[in-house]
Amino acid sequence: MPRYEFRCRACGDTFEVSRPMVEASAPAACPQGHDDTVKLLSTVAVARGAAGGPSAPAPSGGGCCGGACGC
C-alpha cells in the first residue's frame, strides 16, 4: 500500500499515512489532532541497470537509428 507524506501547518510535524491510491488526495489529520495539513510532493529516484551493478551504456551516434543506418 502506498505511503503519503503530510505536514501539519499548525505544529510543523511531518508524518506518513498508508492508504490506497484512490484515497491519495483525501485529507489527513495530524497525529497531534490538528486538521490543517498539506500533502507533500514526494520524489522518486529511478536508476538504470541492476541494483549495485553498472548502468547500461548510453546509445551513441545520431539519427533515427543511433547512426547504424548511416542516415
Secondary structure, 3 states (H helix, E strand, C coil): CCEEEEEECCCCCEEEEECCHHHCCCCCCCCCCCCCEEECCCCCCCCCCCCCCCCCCCCCCCCCCCCCCCC
